[in-house]
Amino acid sequence: MKTQIITTVIALFFLMPLTGKSQSKHEQFQEKKKEIGIKKIGYITENLSLTAEEAQAFWPVYNEYEVKRDALIKENRVKKNPIDIDKLSEKELNEMLDAEINKEKKMLDLRIEYQDKFKKVLPVKKVVLLYKAEKEFRKVLLNDIREARKDKKPKPINNR
């Protein structure tokens, strides 16, 4: 059954439409995001060795978690004008510090909430493997990005 899930993920990856030059940057970004999401599903599924029953119970909970996590990240990423901290009052500086801690607390509260939910649908060992797989996937993704950038750099012309 595990091979069926992986095969389905791979098939979805190849059936995705190719990113064309006529697409806007937003469309290209969305397409790349979808591609990364599919790779992540395959990576996590493989590393957790999910059974069909576990996958059926786990993925809706994980997807819900990701939506909420992404919303928190987006909320925290609100662009602000550059702040000159030398011009802020003591009260404003304290509010800024408190806001930063509150952002981190919200993210931690979300992780705690969903860790409990993950443990209801997966054995504890697989929840630990989930966190490990997420970290490893980020490393793989960053390495892929570095390699892609390296490949795009113009090669020096060999002057003789």
Buried (B, 14 or more C-beta within 10 A) or exposed (E): EBEEBBEEBEEBBEEEEEBEEEBEEEEEEEBEEBBEEBBBBBBBBBBBEBBEEBBEBBBEBBEEBEEBBEEBEEEBEEEEEEEEEEEEEEEEEEEEEEEEEEBEEBBEEBBEEBBEBBEEBBEEEBBEBBEEBBEBBEEEBEEEEEEEEEEEEEEEEEEE
